[in-house]
Amino acid sequence: MEDFIKGRGAQFNSSNKFLSNRLTTDHLEGLDEPLLTNEKTVYLTEFPNSIVNKVNSPDLGLAYSLNPYQGCEHGCIYCYARNSHEYWGYSAGLDFERKIIVKKNAPELLKAFFDNPKWIPHPIMLSGNTDCYQPIERKLKITQDLLKVFLAYRHPVSIITKNSLIIRDIDLLKEMSLYNLVNVNITITSLNESLRLAMEPRTATSGQRLKTVESLSKAGIPVNIMIAPIIPSLNNHEIPEIMKEASQRGATSAGYTMVRLNGAIKTLFEDWIRKAFPDRAEKVLNQIAACHGGKLSDSRWGVRMKGEGNIAKSIETLFMISKQKYFKGNSRIDLCCSLFKRPERGQLNIF
């Protein structure tokens, strides 16, 4: 993998469609010295006025999400959240992995949101965009403080992560599970560490994720695994093995989504696959397109998350057969919304 930036998913900064100007180096021969760039991760503090977002998607139904971080150091090349970084004036490429926006006032905003008498309890996804347990969470503990608010208000929350750091909060999650207030979704994209390292460079290993599933399950916390995204000719053949390993460690359900390369992700992924897996790049791209009406980009409601056509159908069949084999009789349990309560003044003293 010549000229491959190790430790990062994206290999360059794609242009931002919202910006009229951008910095380029068109004539390297005119530079007396090399143009230096900051390759370290930078953390930028943001103080938003609100923190809970209503998700208007027919594919998801009525949903709400909460994101304590924007941008993600995990660097997953396929991540749909990359496009959202452009709204902040940054690139969906390396900027998404290197410029992380943190919302330190998220717990206070969540408390204020719950105190609004107009709020009717409904499960909130933590996070719906970038990983709430990405590396900086180990230091800042914003997600941990958010969970304390959820518990104090007896409010349901669904967590999705691919980081084993969630085990740090297992005592909190265990108490929440006693009231049926939490479920956890652990994303496992591949058991092949070479592929995982190239595709998701700063995430927990597949072995660590399976141990996380086991630890959470043993603590009585319901765990769903997400095989997401499925990328034809890269990880689709791993579906049965991933489901088998996860079920043996106590996962109670499983789901999947098909890769789709919308916006800047299309350009970033094409560049990445040709550098990381040049021998099969065209095959992968062609098969992705075959699942989305001949295009790599797919925003059509109802089909964008699972795809269509023969390849998508074969993937769905393989998933359903594996689910019947390893998760037969299991199903996801709806979270409890009836226990919601607003603590009396002075009772919520967690910060």
N, C-alpha and C positions, 0 to 999 in steps of 0.2 A: 504494500500500500504506500507507494511513493507519494511524498508531499501530503501525507495524511496527518492532520492535527490530532495527536493522541489526547485522550481525556476530554474531548469535545465531540458532540454529535455533528452540528453544523460545521462546515469547513470554510465558510466565509460569511460576510454580512450582506444579505440580500437588500435590495433597494426598498425603501419605504414609500408606498404609493401615496401617502399623505404629505410627503415632503417634496417641495419643488426643487430643492438643491441637495446634492450629496457630495461627499468627499471621495475622490478617486485618485489613483496613481496611473494615469494614462501613459506617461513617458518616463519610465524608470531610468532610461539612459541620461536623463537630464538632472538626476539627483546625485550630488556629490557624496551623500551619506545615505544609508538605508533609512526608510521611513519606519519609525518605531511605533508600535501599538501596545497598549496595556492589555496583557493577557490574563491579568488577575481578575477575580470576581469582585465586583464593587456592589455595595449595599446602599440603597438610596431610601431614605425614610419619607413616607407619604402619610398625610393626615387627612383621610377622606371624611366626608360628612355622613356617609352611610356605609353599611357593610354587607347587608343581605340583599341578594339580587334575585328578582323573579325571572325564571327561565321560560321564555316564550318559544317552546319547541313542541310541535305536534308529535315528534318522535318520543318525547319524554313525558308528555302530559303536564299536569300542574306540578311545578318543581321550583325549589328555591336553593340557592347556593351561597357559599361564603368563602372568600379567598383572602387569607391573611398575607399572601405573597403574590406578586406578579412577576413573571419570569421564573425560570427554574434551572437550578444548577445541575440537575440530573442530566440535562442535555439530550433527551430522547429525540432522535432525528425526525420521527413521524408526528410529533406532538401537535395536535390541533390548536393548542393554546398559543403557539408561536405567533399566529396572526394577530392576536390581541395585543402583543407588545408594540405593534406599530401605532396603536392609538396613543401610546405614551411618547411617541416621537423616536422610538428606537427601531432597530432592525429585528426581524423575526429570526435572523441567523444567530451569529455569535453573541450579539447583544442580549438576546433572550436568555442565554446561559451565563453571561458575564455581568449583566446589569440587573440586579434583583431588587425589586421595589418591595419594601416591607411596611406593613400597616400596624405600627405598634399600638395604636389606640383601638384596634379591632375588638378586644374584650369589652371595653367601655361602651363602644358603639352597639355591640350585641345586647348588652344589658339594657341600654336605652331603647333598643328596638323591641325587646320583650316587654318593656314597661309601657309601651303604647297600648292603650286599652282597645284599640281597633284590631290588634293582631290576634288572629285565630290560629292556634298551634297547627303546624304542618311540618313534616320532616324536612330538615335542611341538610343539603349535601356539603360536606367539608372535605376537600374542596371540589368545586366543579370545574376548575380551570387548571391551576398548577398545584403541585403536590404540597400539602400542608405539613408534611414531615421531611421536606428537603433539608439538606445539611445545616443551613443556618438556624433551623428550628432547635437544634441541640443547644445553642447558646441563648437564643431569644425567648424560647418557650411561649410564643404567642398562642400556638395551637393548644398547648396544655392549659393556659389560662382560659381559652375559649371553652374547653371541655368543662372546666369548673363552673362556668356560667350556665352551660347547658344542664349540668347536674343540679345546680342550685335552683333552677327554674323548672326542673323536671321536664325538660323539653327534648323531643327526639332528634337525633342526629345520625346521619349516615356518613361514614368516612371512607374515602378511597385513597390508597397510597401504594407505593412500591418500595417503601423504605422501612427497614426493620426497627427504626427509631421509635415506632409506635409502641413497642414493648415497654419503653420507659413509663408510659402512662397506663399500664395494664391494671393498676389498682383502681384508678378512676373509671376505666372502661368496665371493669368487673362490677363496680357498684352501680353503674348506669344500666348494665345488663340485667341486674336484679329487678329493675322496673321496666324492662323491655324498651329502653330508650336509645339503644345504639346497635348498629350493625356495622361490620367492617368489610370493605372490599379490598382484597389484595390482588394487585395486577401481576400476573406472571406471564410474560411474553415468550420466553424461551428457557429451556433447560440447558441449552448449549452456551457455555460461558464465553466462547470466542465470539459468537453472534451477539450475545447480550452486551459484551464489553464494547463492541463496535457500534451497536445500535442504541444502547442506553448507558453511556460510559461512566456516569457517576451515581448509579443506582446500587442498591443492595444486590448481592449475587442471588442467583436463583435458589441456591441452598439456604441462604439466610431468609429468603422470603418463605420457603417451605417451613423452616423452623418457626417463623413468625406465625404462620397459620396454625401450627401445632400448639404454640404457647397460648395464643388467644383462645383457641378451641378448648384447651384444657381448663382455662379460666372461666368457661361458660359463656364466652362472647361469640355470638354467631358470625361466621366468616363465609363470605361469598368470594370466589375467585373470578377475576376477569382476565380472559385470554384476549388481550387487546393491545394493539390491533393484530388481526390476522393478516399476514403479508404473503400472498401466494409465492411459492417456490423459495420462501425463507423459513417460515415457521409453521405453516399450515399442517405439516405432517406430524407436528409435536402435540396436537390437540389431545389425543388419547392418553399419552404419557403424562402430560401436565395434569389432566383431570384425575388420573389414577393416583399420582403422587399426592395431590392436594386432598383427595377424599380419604386417603390413608392417614392423613394428619388431622382429620376432623372437619374439614370444610363441609358445609351443608348444602351449598349450591354453587352454580357456575354460570357464567355468561360470556359472550364474546362480541366483538365488533370488527368490521372489515376496515382495513386501512383506506383512507381517502386523502388525497393530496390537494387540499384547497389553498388558494392564495399563494403566498410565498413558499409554503411547504413543498409545493410541486417542484420549484427550482432547486430548493435546498436538498430534497430527497434525491432528485435525479443526479445531482452532483455527487452526493454521498454514495449512492449505490454504485456508480461508475468507478469511484475511487476505492471503496471498501470491498466490492464483489464484482470486479470487471468481467469475470467469466460468465456471470449470469444476469448482468444488469438489464439487458434488453428483454430477456425472458420475464423477469420480475415486473418490469414496467408494462410490458404488453399484457401480462395476466391481470395486473391491477386495472388497467384500462378496460379489459374484457369484463370486469365485474361492475363497471360503472358506465355502461353505454358507450364504450369506446374512448372515454376521456379519463385522465388521471384525477381531474377535479370533479366532485360530485356534491351538489347541494340540494338534491331533490328530497323533499320530505317523504318519508315512508320507505325509501330504498337506500339512502346514502349510508346508513349504518351497517347494513347487512349485504348490500350489493345485489346484483341480479345476473342471470346467465348461467351457463353450465358450471363454470368454476366456482362461483358463489354457491350454487346449489349443492355441489359436491362437498364443499366445506361445511355447509349447514347440515348435510346428512351425516357427515363424520362427527360433528359436534353432538347431534341429537342421539346418535347411536352410543357415543361415549357417555353422554349424560344419563341415558337409560341404564347403562352398565354400572356406572360408578356413583350415581346420585339418585338411583331409583327410590321413589317414595319420599324424597326430601324436597322441601320447598322453602322459599324465603317467607319469613313471618313479618307481617305488618308491624311497624313500630307503634308504640302507645302514645296517643296524643291527649288522653283524658286526665293525665296526672299533672298537667301544667299548672303552675302556681307562681304568683309573684311574691317573692320574699318580703317580709316586713322591713322597713327602713332599719339599717344597722345589722341585719342578718347576713347580707352579702358582703363579706369583708375578706376578699380573696387576693387583693393586689398589694 
